[in-house]
Amino acid sequence: MQENMDFIELSNIVSVCLDEIVKLKTENEALHRQVADLTRAAAGIVDNEKKAADRIRLIEDTMEVVKGCVTNGLDNVKYELSDERLDKRQWYFPKFFPIAETVERIVSEKCSIARFGDGEFAIMTGEARHKFQHWDKRLETRLKEVIRADEEGMLIAIADNYGSLEPYNEPGKMGIRYYMTEEVRKEHRQFLDLERVYHNTYISRPYALFADNRTDAPQKRFDDLKRIWDNRNVIFVEGSLTRMGIGNDLFSNADSVRRIVAPAVHAFDKYDEILQAALRYGSADTLFLIALGPAAGVLAYDLFRSGFQAIDLGHLDLEYEWYLRGNGERCEVKYKYNNEYPEGDIVEDITDEEYHKQILCVIPE
């Protein structure tokens, strides 16, 4: 009986062992399959990485070829364009006064100036290029009037973008090339006089755009511009977040500085109030310096016709801020509105007492 029991127990044990062996074998086979799958996957990853690396090398090689073609192509353009066989009558290259000559006329002859850039041209064609001034039919009409103005003492400036870009740095050149499409050139041409010599809008851009901006040339340009307001009684007409001269010495040589503060954006919506404030506070010796987006040129023209000297100053103060930082490019200025820098419309408050004392009036939005 005991022998039978032992045999039965042994059989049970053997059976359990066999079951475990089968189970282990099954698990072992599963593990082998997983290992095989992982091995194949690893091989695939290696293969994909190799393919990706090959593609990257191909892209890099292609980019080098494209870069070479672009560089060589641009180098060759001057030879292509100088060929006498070309019919150049279809092209239009405006003529420009040198910036130094424009500054001299503003200083010695007390001329006023209105500047036209991409934002002004966009509005004249029924669009709005910048978020700080939406399109307005009246503004469109007034800008068309100003750009065609031909009166002694009123200088009209456009950007010197139409031909050689030699004075500018590479980022500046690429930005101009991107903007100056055939369509844009046609739009501009309808407003321009082919016989007229224009002043250069970049009079207020002495720094970031130019190829020599890491030399002493920008400082010389700023010093030349500072002659305009030297010992003058100045009234700024600016947006509420523009704050010209705050934090720098750009206007330190002015005899006095006062401010008419207008809305930071869409200033032309309040144009009549802004003009009336300027006429109310201006006196015979007042020099108006204006930073007001596309409304600035119209205001400069209307103040000129009212007997004042008025300068559409644009981004000059920001350019000076960038120059002081010395990076050779546009950068953040936390307490001034900067439409040419990411989130530049997010502006910190200031507590400058002198700034608040200079404010003659605030035109509400």
C-alpha contacts under 8 A as a table, 3 or more apart, distances in Angstrom:
res1	aa1	res2	aa2	distance
1	M	4	N	5.14
1	M	5	M	6.32
2	Q	5	M	4.99
2	Q	6	D	6.07
3	E	6	D	5.03
3	E	7	F	6.10
4	N	7	F	5.06
4	N	8	I	6.08
5	M	8	I	5.01
5	M	9	E	6.06
6	D	9	E	5.07
6	D	10	L	5.90
7	F	10	L	4.90
7	F	11	S	5.91
8	I	11	S	4.97
8	I	12	N	6.11
9	E	12	N	5.00
9	E	13	I	6.09
10	L	13	I	4.97
10	L	14	V	6.00
11	S	14	V	4.98
11	S	15	S	5.91
12	N	15	S	4.94
12	N	16	V	6.08
13	I	16	V	5.08
13	I	17	C	6.09
14	V	17	C	4.97
14	V	18	L	6.01
15	S	18	L	5.04
15	S	19	D	6.13
16	V	19	D	5.02
16	V	20	E	6.20
17	C	20	E	5.00
17	C	21	I	6.05
18	L	21	I	4.91
18	L	22	V	6.09
19	D	22	V	5.12
19	D	23	K	6.05
20	E	23	K	4.89
20	E	24	L	5.90
21	I	24	L	5.01
21	I	25	K	5.93
22	V	25	K	4.98
22	V	26	T	6.08
23	K	26	T	5.09
23	K	27	E	6.17
24	L	27	E	5.01
24	L	28	N	5.87
25	K	28	N	4.91
25	K	29	E	6.10
26	T	29	E	5.15
26	T	30	A	6.22
27	E	30	A	4.95
27	E	31	L	6.08
28	N	31	L	4.99
28	N	32	H	6.13
29	E	32	H	4.97
29	E	33	R	6.22
30	A	33	R	5.05
30	A	34	Q	6.21
31	L	34	Q	4.97
31	L	35	V	6.05
32	H	35	V	5.01
32	H	36	A	6.07
33	R	36	A	4.95
33	R	37	D	6.05
34	Q	37	D	4.95
34	Q	38	L	5.99
35	V	38	L	5.04
35	V	39	T	5.96
36	A	39	T	4.98
36	A	40	R	6.15
37	D	40	R	5.11
37	D	41	A	6.02
38	L	41	A	4.88
38	L	42	A	5.89
39	T	42	A	5.04
39	T	43	A	6.10
40	R	43	A	4.97
40	R	44	G	6.07
41	A	44	G	4.83
41	A	45	I	6.07
42	A	45	I	4.97
42	A	46	V	6.13
43	A	46	V	5.08
43	A	47	D	6.01
44	G	47	D	4.86
44	G	48	N	5.91
45	I	48	N	4.92
45	I	49	E	5.88
46	V	49	E	5.02
46	V	50	K	6.04
47	D	50	K	5.02
47	D	51	K	6.14
48	N	51	K	4.89
48	N	52	A	5.90
49	E	52	A	4.90
49	E	53	A	5.93
50	K	53	A	5.03
50	K	54	D	6.06
51	K	54	D	4.95
51	K	55	R	6.10
52	A	55	R	4.96
52	A	56	I	6.10
53	A	56	I	5.03
53	A	57	R	6.15
54	D	57	R	5.13
54	D	58	L	6.13
55	R	58	L	4.91
55	R	59	I	6.09
56	I	59	I	5.05
56	I	60	E	6.04
57	R	60	E	5.03
57	R	61	D	6.00
58	L	61	D	5.05
58	L	62	T	6.00
59	I	62	T	4.95
59	I	63	M	6.01
60	E	63	M	5.05
60	E	64	E	6.21
61	D	64	E	5.12
61	D	65	V	6.35
62	T	65	V	5.03
62	T	66	V	6.13
63	M	66	V	4.90
63	M	67	K	5.85
64	E	67	K	4.99
64	E	68	G	6.01
65	V	68	G	5.04
65	V	69	C	6.09
66	V	69	C	4.96
66	V	70	V	6.06
67	K	70	V	5.11
67	K	71	T	5.99
68	G	71	T	5.12
68	G	72	N	5.83
69	C	72	N	5.18
69	C	73	G	5.59
70	V	73	G	4.88
70	V	74	L	5.99
71	T	74	L	5.23
71	T	75	D	6.15
72	N	75	D	4.97
72	N	76	N	6.08
73	G	76	N	5.06
73	G	77	V	6.23
74	L	77	V	5.10
74	L	78	K	7.67
75	D	78	K	6.69
76	N	79	Y	5.47
76	N	80	E	6.45
77	V	80	E	4.99
77	V	81	L	6.04
78	K	81	L	5.25
78	K	82	S	6.12
79	Y	82	S	5.24
79	Y	83	D	6.55
80	E	83	D	5.59
81	L	86	L	7.31
82	S	86	L	8.00
83	D	86	L	5.96
84	E	87	D	7.89
87	D	90	Q	6.92
88	K	91	W	5.50
89	R	92	Y	7.58
92	Y	162	Y	7.68
92	Y	189	R	7.78
92	Y	194	L	7.43
93	F	162	Y	5.75
93	F	163	G	6.08
94	P	160	D	7.94
94	P	162	Y	7.12
94	P	194	L	6.64
94	P	196	R	7.56
94	P	197	V	6.92
94	P	198	Y	7.19
95	K	196	R	7.02
95	K	197	V	4.81
95	K	198	Y	6.10
96	F	160	D	7.34
96	F	197	V	5.27
96	F	198	Y	4.78
96	F	199	H	5.49
96	F	200	N	6.44
97	F	101	E	6.51
97	F	102	T	6.66
97	F	197	V	6.62
97	F	198	Y	6.24
97	F	199	H	5.28
97	F	200	N	6.97
98	P	101	E	5.31
98	P	102	T	6.53
98	P	199	H	7.43
98	P	200	N	7.47
99	I	102	T	5.02
99	I	103	V	6.28
99	I	199	H	7.18
99	I	200	N	6.32
99	I	202	Y	7.93
99	I	203	I	5.85
100	A	103	V	5.14
100	A	104	E	6.21
100	A	224	D	7.79
101	E	104	E	5.02
101	E	105	R	6.29
102	T	105	R	5.22
102	T	106	I	6.31
102	T	199	H	6.58
103	V	106	I	5.10
103	V	107	V	6.22
103	V	203	I	7.99
103	V	224	D	7.35
103	V	225	L	6.54
103	V	228	I	7.43
104	E	107	V	5.12
104	E	108	S	5.85
104	E	109	E	7.83
105	R	108	S	5.25
105	R	109	E	5.12
105	R	110	K	6.80
105	R	111	C	6.24
106	I	109	E	5.69
106	I	110	K	4.85
106	I	111	C	4.46
106	I	112	S	6.56
106	I	228	I	6.74
107	V	110	K	5.43
107	V	111	C	7.33
107	V	227	R	6.75
107	V	228	I	5.21
109	E	153	G	7.42
110	K	153	G	7.33
110	K	309	Q	6.33
111	C	153	G	4.54
111	C	154	M	5.88
111	C	155	L	6.85
111	C	309	Q	6.35
111	C	310	A	7.85
112	S	153	G	6.18
112	S	154	M	5.03
112	S	155	L	5.99
112	S	300	A	6.88
112	S	301	Y	7.59
112	S	304	F	6.42
112	S	309	Q	5.21
112	S	310	A	4.90
112	S	311	I	5.38
113	I	154	M	5.72
113	I	155	L	4.51
113	I	156	I	5.87
113	I	157	A	7.14
113	I	297	G	7.48
113	I	300	A	6.70
113	I	301	Y	7.57
113	I	310	A	6.70
113	I	311	I	5.16
113	I	312	D	5.95
114	A	146	V	7.82
114	A	154	M	7.69
114	A	155	L	6.40
114	A	156	I	5.29
114	A	157	A	6.15
114	A	296	A	7.31
114	A	297	G	4.28
114	A	298	V	7.31
114	A	300	A	6.11
114	A	301	Y	6.78
114	A	311	I	6.84
114	A	312	D	5.32
115	R	156	I	6.20
115	R	157	A	4.63
115	R	158	I	6.00
115	R	200	N	7.89
115	R	201	T	5.28
115	R	297	G	5.91
115	R	312	D	6.28
116	F	119	G	7.65
116	F	120	E	5.57
116	F	121	F	6.93
116	F	147	I	7.75
116	F	156	I	7.79
116	F	157	A	5.95
116	F	158	I	4.88
116	F	159	A	6.98
116	F	201	T	6.42
116	F	294	P	7.98
116	F	297	G	7.51
117	G	120	E	5.51
117	G	121	F	6.36
117	G	158	I	6.20
117	G	159	A	6.07
117	G	201	T	6.94
118	D	121	F	5.21
118	D	122	A	6.03
118	D	129	R	7.34
119	G	122	A	5.15
119	G	123	I	6.40
119	G	128	A	6.83
119	G	129	R	5.38
119	G	130	H	6.30
119	G	294	P	6.70
120	E	123	I	5.26
120	E	124	M	6.30
120	E	143	L	7.18
120	E	294	P	5.57
121	F	124	M	5.03
121	F	125	T	6.41
121	F	187	E	7.87
121	F	188	H	6.83
122	A	125	T	5.22
122	A	126	G	6.49
122	A	127	E	5.11
122	A	128	A	5.72
122	A	129	R	5.92
123	I	126	G	5.04
123	I	127	E	4.84
123	I	128	A	5.39
123	I	129	R	7.49
123	I	135	W	5.66
123	I	136	D	7.49
123	I	139	L	7.59
123	I	140	E	5.59
124	M	127	E	7.31
124	M	140	E	4.74
124	M	141	T	7.32
124	M	143	L	6.67
124	M	144	K	6.48
125	T	140	E	7.69
125	T	187	E	7.21
126	G	135	W	6.66
126	G	137	K	7.75
126	G	140	E	7.15
127	E	134	H	7.99
127	E	135	W	5.79
128	A	131	K	7.35
128	A	133	Q	6.98
128	A	134	H	5.39
128	A	135	W	5.08
130	H	133	Q	6.17
130	H	134	H	7.38
131	K	134	H	6.46
131	K	265	V	7.75
132	F	264	A	7.43
132	F	265	V	4.44
132	F	266	H	5.61
132	F	293	G	7.32
132	F	339	N	7.91
133	Q	265	V	5.94
133	Q	266	H	4.28
133	Q	267	A	6.99
133	Q	268	F	7.53
133	Q	293	G	7.00
133	Q	294	P	7.14
134	H	266	H	6.23
135	W	139	L	7.46
135	W	140	E	7.46
136	D	139	L	5.17
136	D	140	E	6.15
137	K	140	E	5.01
137	K	141	T	6.26
138	R	141	T	5.08
138	R	142	R	6.15
139	L	142	R	5.06
139	L	143	L	6.04
139	L	268	F	7.20
139	L	295	A	7.44
140	E	143	L	5.32
140	E	144	K	6.32
141	T	144	K	5.26
141	T	145	E	6.34
142	R	145	E	4.96
142	R	146	V	6.22
142	R	298	V	6.55
143	L	146	V	5.05
143	L	147	I	6.12
143	L	297	G	7.52
143	L	298	V	6.40
144	K	147	I	5.44
144	K	148	R	6.50
144	K	191	F	7.29
145	E	148	R	5.53
145	E	149	A	6.33
146	V	149	A	4.99
146	V	156	I	7.97
146	V	297	G	7.48
146	V	298	V	6.57
146	V	301	Y	6.81
147	I	156	I	6.42
147	I	191	F	7.33
147	I	192	L	7.80
148	R	191	F	7.42
148	R	192	L	7.57
148	R	193	D	7.97
149	A	154	M	7.79
149	A	156	I	7.70
150	D	154	M	7.27
151	E	154	M	5.60
152	E	155	L	7.97
154	M	301	Y	7.28
154	M	304	F	7.18
155	L	198	Y	7.87
155	L	199	H	6.77
156	I	198	Y	6.19
156	I	199	H	5.94
157	A	198	Y	5.57
157	A	199	H	4.20
157	A	200	N	4.88
157	A	201	T	4.87
158	I	198	Y	6.61
158	I	199	H	6.40
158	I	200	N	5.35
158	I	201	T	4.82
159	A	200	N	5.46
159	A	201	T	4.72
159	A	202	Y	6.17
160	D	163	G	7.56
160	D	200	N	6.01
160	D	201	T	7.28
160	D	202	Y	7.47
161	N	164	S	7.46
161	N	165	L	6.81
161	N	176	I	6.59
161	N	180	M	7.59
162	Y	180	M	7.74
165	L	168	Y	5.77
165	L	173	K	6.24
166	E	169	N	7.94
167	P	210	F	5.93
167	P	211	A	5.89
167	P	212	D	7.86
168	Y	172	G	5.80
168	Y	173	K	6.04
168	Y	209	L	5.63
168	Y	210	F	4.22
168	Y	211	A	4.68
168	Y	212	D	7.93
169	N	172	G	5.27
169	N	173	K	6.13
169	N	209	L	6.09
169	N	210	F	5.28
169	N	211	A	3.98
169	N	212	D	7.71
170	E	173	K	5.00
170	E	174	M	6.15
170	E	211	A	7.59
171	P	174	M	5.21
171	P	175	G	6.19
171	P	209	L	7.72
172	G	175	G	5.20
172	G	176	I	6.27
172	G	209	L	5.23
172	G	210	F	7.41
173	K	176	I	5.19
173	K	177	R	6.11
174	M	177	R	5.04
174	M	178	Y	6.04
175	G	178	Y	5.15
175	G	179	Y	6.28
176	I	179	Y	5.14
176	I	180	M	5.90
177	R	180	M	5.29
177	R	181	T	7.31
178	Y	181	T	6.88
179	Y	184	V	7.49
180	M	183	E	7.93
180	M	184	V	5.74
180	M	185	R	6.29
181	T	184	V	5.14
181	T	185	R	6.26
182	E	185	R	5.14
182	E	186	K	6.33
183	E	186	K	5.18
183	E	187	E	6.29
184	V	187	E	4.98
184	V	188	H	6.20
185	R	188	H	5.16
185	R	189	R	6.11
186	K	189	R	5.14
186	K	190	Q	6.67
187	E	190	Q	5.76
187	E	191	F	7.50
188	H	191	F	5.65
188	H	192	L	6.54
189	R	192	L	5.12
189	R	193	D	7.82
193	D	196	R	5.34
200	N	203	I	5.84
201	T	204	S	6.65
201	T	205	R	7.77
202	Y	205	R	4.61
202	Y	206	P	6.89
203	I	206	P	6.45
204	S	313	L	6.06
204	S	314	G	6.35
204	S	315	H	6.31
204	S	316	L	4.83
204	S	319	E	7.91
205	R	208	A	7.05
205	R	209	L	6.93
205	R	315	H	6.94
205	R	316	L	6.12
205	R	319	E	6.37
206	P	209	L	7.38
206	P	210	F	7.15
206	P	218	P	5.72
206	P	221	R	6.17
206	P	222	F	6.88
206	P	316	L	7.69
206	P	319	E	6.97
207	Y	210	F	5.85
207	Y	213	N	5.50
207	Y	218	P	5.51
207	Y	319	E	6.04
207	Y	320	Y	7.52
207	Y	322	W	7.74
207	Y	323	Y	6.33
207	Y	328	G	7.56
208	A	213	N	6.51
208	A	319	E	6.78
208	A	322	W	7.35
208	A	323	Y	7.53
208	A	328	G	5.88
208	A	329	E	4.95
208	A	330	R	6.26
209	L	213	N	7.65
209	L	329	E	7.76
210	F	213	N	5.50
211	A	214	R	7.83
212	D	215	T	5.55
212	D	216	D	8.00
212	D	217	A	6.42
212	D	218	P	7.53
213	N	216	D	7.54
213	N	217	A	6.71
213	N	218	P	5.92
213	N	328	G	6.00
214	R	217	A	7.95
214	R	326	G	7.69
214	R	328	G	6.26
215	T	218	P	7.12
216	D	219	Q	5.50
216	D	220	K	6.58
217	A	220	K	5.15
217	A	221	R	6.34
218	P	221	R	4.96
218	P	222	F	6.14
218	P	323	Y	7.77
219	Q	222	F	5.08
219	Q	223	D	6.05
220	K	223	D	5.04
220	K	224	D	6.14
221	R	224	D	5.08
221	R	225	L	6.27
222	F	225	L	5.05
222	F	226	K	6.16
222	F	320	Y	7.81
223	D	226	K	5.12
223	D	227	R	6.95
224	D	227	R	5.63
224	D	228	I	7.87
225	L	228	I	5.69
226	K	229	W	5.90
226	K	230	D	6.20
226	K	250	L	7.23
226	K	251	F	7.16
226	K	253	N	7.52
227	R	230	D	4.94
229	W	232	R	5.07
229	W	233	N	7.69
229	W	234	V	7.10
229	W	251	F	7.43
229	W	253	N	7.22
229	W	254	A	5.45
229	W	287	L	7.35
230	D	253	N	5.28
230	D	254	A	5.00
230	D	255	D	7.13
231	N	253	N	6.13
231	N	254	A	4.69
231	N	255	D	4.37
231	N	256	S	7.80
232	R	254	A	5.21
232	R	255	D	5.03
232	R	256	S	6.79
232	R	285	D	7.58
232	R	286	T	7.26
232	R	287	L	6.73
233	N	254	A	6.53
233	N	255	D	5.36
233	N	256	S	4.79
233	N	257	V	6.37
233	N	285	D	6.68
233	N	286	T	5.33
233	N	287	L	6.14
234	V	254	A	6.89
234	V	255	D	7.53
234	V	256	S	5.87
234	V	257	V	4.92
234	V	258	R	6.32
234	V	286	T	5.75
234	V	287	L	4.83
234	V	288	F	5.87
234	V	289	L	6.98
235	I	257	V	5.81
235	I	258	R	4.75
235	I	259	R	5.34
235	I	260	I	7.09
235	I	282	G	7.67
235	I	286	T	6.83
235	I	287	L	6.27
235	I	288	F	4.99
235	I	289	L	6.27
236	F	244	M	7.80
236	F	257	V	7.26
236	F	258	R	6.21
236	F	259	R	4.68
236	F	260	I	6.08
236	F	288	F	5.91
236	F	289	L	4.89
236	F	290	I	5.78
236	F	291	A	7.70
237	V	259	R	6.02
237	V	260	I	4.84
237	V	261	V	6.12
237	V	262	A	7.09
237	V	278	A	7.80
237	V	288	F	7.04
237	V	289	L	6.29
237	V	290	I	4.78
237	V	291	A	6.32
237	V	292	L	7.12
238	E	242	T	6.12
238	E	243	R	7.38
238	E	244	M	7.75
238	E	259	R	7.46
238	E	260	I	6.56
238	E	261	V	5.43
238	E	262	A	5.85
238	E	264	A	7.93
238	E	290	I	5.89
238	E	291	A	4.79
238	E	292	L	5.36
239	G	242	T	5.16
239	G	243	R	7.63
239	G	261	V	5.72
239	G	262	A	4.76
239	G	263	P	5.22
239	G	264	A	4.21
239	G	265	V	7.21
239	G	267	A	7.46
239	G	291	A	6.88
239	G	292	L	5.88
240	S	243	R	7.04
240	S	261	V	5.31
240	S	262	A	5.61
240	S	263	P	5.57
240	S	264	A	4.91
241	L	264	A	5.80
241	L	335	Y	7.59
241	L	336	K	5.57
241	L	337	Y	5.27
241	L	347	V	7.20
242	T	264	A	7.40
242	T	291	A	7.54
242	T	336	K	5.30
242	T	337	Y	5.42
243	R	246	I	5.75
243	R	336	K	6.31
243	R	355	Y	7.99
244	M	317	D	5.70
245	G	248	N	5.44
245	G	249	D	6.40
245	G	250	L	5.81
245	G	251	F	5.95
245	G	317	D	6.50
246	I	249	D	7.95
246	I	355	Y	7.24
248	N	321	E	7.33
249	D	252	S	4.97
250	L	253	N	7.79
250	L	317	D	7.32
250	L	320	Y	7.26
251	F	254	A	5.61
254	A	257	V	6.84
257	V	358	Q	6.50
258	R	358	Q	4.52
258	R	359	I	5.82
258	R	360	L	6.44
259	R	358	Q	5.68
259	R	359	I	4.54
259	R	360	L	5.58
259	R	361	C	7.26
260	I	274	I	7.85
260	I	277	A	7.41
260	I	278	A	7.34
260	I	359	I	6.08
260	I	360	L	5.64
260	I	361	C	5.33
260	I	362	V	6.14
260	I	363	I	7.65
261	V	359	I	7.02
261	V	360	L	7.93
261	V	361	C	6.31
261	V	362	V	4.70
261	V	363	I	6.06
262	A	267	A	6.48
262	A	270	K	7.94
262	A	274	I	6.93
262	A	292	L	7.98
262	A	362	V	6.05
262	A	363	I	4.83
262	A	364	P	6.81
262	A	365	E	7.64
263	P	266	H	6.89
263	P	267	A	5.28
263	P	270	K	7.86
263	P	363	I	6.55
263	P	364	P	6.27
263	P	365	E	5.23
264	A	267	A	6.68
266	H	269	D	5.83
266	H	270	K	7.98
267	A	270	K	5.65
267	A	271	Y	6.53
267	A	292	L	6.69
267	A	293	G	7.61
267	A	295	A	6.73
268	F	271	Y	4.57
268	F	294	P	7.90
268	F	295	A	5.45
270	K	273	E	5.58
270	K	274	I	6.27
270	K	363	I	7.59
270	K	365	E	7.44
271	Y	274	I	5.05
271	Y	275	L	6.10
271	Y	295	A	7.54
272	D	275	L	5.20
272	D	276	Q	6.15
273	E	276	Q	5.18
273	E	277	A	6.15
273	E	363	I	7.13
274	I	277	A	5.18
274	I	278	A	6.29
274	I	363	I	6.84
275	L	278	A	5.13
275	L	279	L	6.24
275	L	299	L	6.81
275	L	303	L	7.85
276	Q	279	L	5.11
276	Q	280	R	6.03
277	A	280	R	5.00
277	A	281	Y	6.21
277	A	361	C	7.75
278	A	281	Y	5.41
278	A	282	G	5.73
279	L	282	G	5.33
279	L	303	L	7.64
281	Y	360	L	7.88
282	G	286	T	5.72
283	S	286	T	5.29
284	A	307	G	7.98
284	A	308	F	7.06
285	D	308	F	7.98
286	T	308	F	6.95
286	T	309	Q	7.28
287	L	308	F	7.01
287	L	309	Q	5.43
287	L	310	A	6.00
287	L	311	I	7.86
288	F	300	A	7.94
288	F	308	F	7.60
288	F	309	Q	6.33
288	F	310	A	4.54
288	F	311	I	6.15
289	L	310	A	6.00
289	L	311	I	5.00
289	L	312	D	6.28
289	L	313	L	6.05
290	I	296	A	5.85
290	I	300	A	7.40
290	I	310	A	7.32
290	I	311	I	6.03
290	I	312	D	4.92
290	I	313	L	5.41
290	I	314	G	7.00
291	A	296	A	6.14
291	A	312	D	6.42
291	A	313	L	5.56
291	A	314	G	4.84
291	A	315	H	7.15
292	L	295	A	5.68
292	L	296	A	4.84
292	L	314	G	7.15
293	G	296	A	5.68
293	G	314	G	6.93
294	P	297	G	6.33
294	P	298	V	7.60
295	A	298	V	5.44
295	A	299	L	6.22
296	A	299	L	5.10
296	A	300	A	6.06
296	A	312	D	5.59
296	A	314	G	7.82
297	G	300	A	5.07
297	G	301	Y	6.23
297	G	312	D	5.78
298	V	301	Y	5.17
298	V	302	D	6.24
299	L	302	D	5.12
299	L	303	L	6.03
300	A	303	L	5.25
300	A	304	F	6.03
300	A	309	Q	7.87
300	A	310	A	4.92
300	A	311	I	6.09
300	A	312	D	6.13
301	Y	304	F	5.03
301	Y	305	R	6.25
301	Y	310	A	7.57
302	D	305	R	5.12
302	D	306	S	6.29
303	L	306	S	4.89
303	L	307	G	6.47
303	L	308	F	5.41
303	L	309	Q	7.06
303	L	310	A	6.36
304	F	307	G	5.22
304	F	308	F	4.88
304	F	309	Q	5.64
304	F	310	A	6.17
305	R	308	F	7.27
313	L	316	L	5.99
314	G	317	D	7.99
315	H	318	L	5.33
315	H	319	E	6.13
316	L	319	E	5.01
316	L	320	Y	6.29
317	D	320	Y	5.09
317	D	321	E	6.35
318	L	321	E	4.91
318	L	322	W	6.22
318	L	333	V	7.89
318	L	338	N	7.57
319	E	322	W	5.10
319	E	323	Y	6.10
319	E	330	R	7.74
320	Y	323	Y	4.88
320	Y	324	L	6.17
321	E	324	L	5.21
321	E	325	R	6.53
321	E	333	V	7.41
322	W	325	R	5.21
322	W	326	G	6.51
322	W	327	N	7.27
322	W	328	G	7.51
322	W	329	E	6.72
322	W	330	R	5.84
322	W	331	C	6.29
323	Y	326	G	5.08
323	Y	327	N	7.40
323	Y	328	G	7.07
326	G	329	E	7.88
327	N	330	R	7.85
330	R	340	E	7.51
330	R	341	Y	7.17
331	C	341	Y	6.56
332	E	338	N	7.49
332	E	341	Y	6.42
332	E	344	G	6.97
333	V	336	K	5.69
333	V	337	Y	7.73
333	V	338	N	7.17
333	V	344	G	7.78
334	K	337	Y	7.90
334	K	344	G	7.67
334	K	346	I	7.73
334	K	347	V	5.63
334	K	348	E	5.80
335	Y	347	V	5.06
335	Y	348	E	4.66
335	Y	349	D	6.39
335	Y	350	I	6.83
336	K	344	G	7.88
336	K	347	V	5.93
336	K	348	E	7.58
337	Y	344	G	5.78
337	Y	345	D	5.31
337	Y	346	I	7.32
337	Y	347	V	6.13
338	N	341	Y	5.89
338	N	344	G	4.46
338	N	345	D	6.11
339	N	342	P	7.66
339	N	343	E	7.93
339	N	344	G	5.47
339	N	345	D	6.43
340	E	344	G	6.92
341	Y	344	G	5.08
343	E	346	I	5.63
344	G	347	V	6.91
352	D	355	Y	5.42
352	D	356	H	6.75
353	E	356	H	5.27
353	E	357	K	6.26
354	E	357	K	5.06
354	E	358	Q	6.35
355	Y	358	Q	5.30
355	Y	359	I	6.91
356	H	359	I	5.50
359	I	362	V	7.38
